[in-house]
């Protein structure tokens, strides 16, 4: 990017700032403005397998899948922005699936810092394309 009459150092600085903004997701506060509206689902309306997974999360396990409890990066930005490590993902068994299937519960650390007691749970039936906040 060349600007007539500007030194190369200014152009380099401008390039660096714009690159950093892209990597960080835009100017400060942009992520907060983009927080999605997430529909709700009552825990009683979840599929039975999701209710089982939710109970396991609240008990602290044991979980049937090795990847359960790993960090969910929220790369799709469909959940409210939080620092890395805030969200954890758990598999919801899909009857008839030969692999983990597409269903998950994502748990936020909440005010307690503990997914077992935070009360912040999201269900996705379609591998992170959509979420519904679980409410009791």
C-alpha positions in Angstrom: 0.0 0.0 0.0 1.7 3.2 -1.2 0.7 6.6 -0.1 2.1 9.5 -2.1 4.5 11.5 0.0 4.4 9.1 2.9 7.5 7.3 4.2 7.7 3.5 3.8 7.8 3.3 7.7 4.3 4.9 7.9 3.0 2.5 5.2 4.5 -0.4 7.1 3.0 0.8 10.4 -0.5 1.2 8.8 -0.2 -2.3 7.3 0.7 -3.7 10.7 -2.2 -2.0 12.5 -4.7 -3.2 9.9 -3.4 -6.7 10.0 -3.6 -6.8 13.8 -7.2 -5.6 13.7 -8.1 -8.3 11.3 -6.5 -11.0 13.5 -8.2 -9.7 16.6 -11.6 -9.5 14.9 -11.9 -5.8 14.3 -11.7 -2.6 16.4 -12.2 -2.8 20.1 -15.8 -3.5 21.0 -16.7 -4.9 17.6 -17.2 -8.4 18.9 -19.5 -7.2 21.7 -21.7 -5.4 19.1 -21.8 -8.6 17.0 -23.0 -10.8 19.9 -25.7 -13.0 18.5 -29.2 -13.4 19.8 -29.4 -17.0 20.8 -32.8 -18.7 21.1 -33.6 -20.8 24.2 -34.6 -24.4 24.8 -35.9 -25.8 28.0 -33.8 -28.7 29.4 -36.9 -30.9 29.4 -37.3 -30.3 25.6 -33.8 -31.6 24.8 -33.4 -35.0 23.3 -32.8 -37.7 26.0 -29.2 -38.1 25.0 -28.6 -34.3 25.5 -30.3 -34.5 29.0 -27.9 -37.3 29.8 -24.9 -35.3 28.7 -26.1 -32.2 30.7 -26.4 -34.4 33.8 -22.8 -35.7 33.2 -21.5 -32.1 32.9 -23.2 -31.1 36.2 -21.7 -34.2 37.9 -18.2 -33.7 36.5 -18.2 -36.9 34.5 -17.1 -39.5 33.7 -17.5 -38.7 30.0 -17.7 -41.4 27.3 -15.7 -39.5 24.7 -12.0 -38.6 25.0 -12.6 -35.1 23.6 -15.3 -34.2 26.1 -14.4 -31.3 28.2 -11.9 -29.9 25.7 -11.8 -26.1 24.9 -14.4 -24.9 22.4 -12.8 -22.1 20.4 -16.1 -20.4 19.3 -14.4 -19.7 15.9 -17.8 -19.5 14.3 -18.6 -16.6 16.7 -22.1 -17.9 17.3 -21.8 -17.7 21.1 -21.0 -14.5 23.0 -17.3 -13.6 22.8 -15.3 -14.8 25.7 -11.6 -15.4 26.4 -10.1 -18.7 25.1 -10.7 -21.5 27.5 -14.1 -20.1 28.7 -16.1 -22.6 26.7 -15.9 -26.4 26.9 -17.5 -28.9 24.5 -19.2 -32.2 25.2 -20.6 -34.8 22.8 -24.3 -35.6 22.8 -24.6 -39.2 21.6 -26.4 -39.6 18.3 -28.2 -42.9 18.0 -27.1 -44.8 14.9 -24.0 -42.6 14.3 -20.7 -44.4 13.8 -18.7 -41.4 15.0 -19.4 -38.7 17.6 -22.1 -37.3 15.4 -23.0 -33.6 15.1 -24.7 -32.9 18.4 -22.9 -31.1 21.2 -23.4 -29.2 24.4 -21.0 -26.3 24.9 -20.7 -25.1 28.5 -19.4 -21.7 29.6 -17.5 -21.1 32.8 -19.9 -18.4 34.0 -19.5 -16.4 37.1 -18.5 -19.5 39.1 -15.6 -20.4 36.7 -16.8 -24.0 36.8 -18.9 -25.6 34.0 -20.6 -27.9 36.6 -22.3 -25.0 38.4 -22.2 -22.2 35.9 -25.7 -22.7 34.4 -24.4 -21.5 31.1 -25.1 -24.3 28.6 -25.7 -24.3 24.8 -27.1 -27.1 22.6 -26.2 -27.5 19.0 -27.8 -30.3 16.9 -25.8 -29.4 13.8 -22.2 -29.3 14.7 -22.0 -25.5 15.7 -24.1 -24.1 12.8 -26.8 -23.1 15.3 -27.1 -22.9 19.1 -29.9 -22.7 21.6 -29.3 -21.7 25.2 -30.4 -24.3 27.6 -32.7 -23.0 30.4 -34.2 -24.9 33.3 
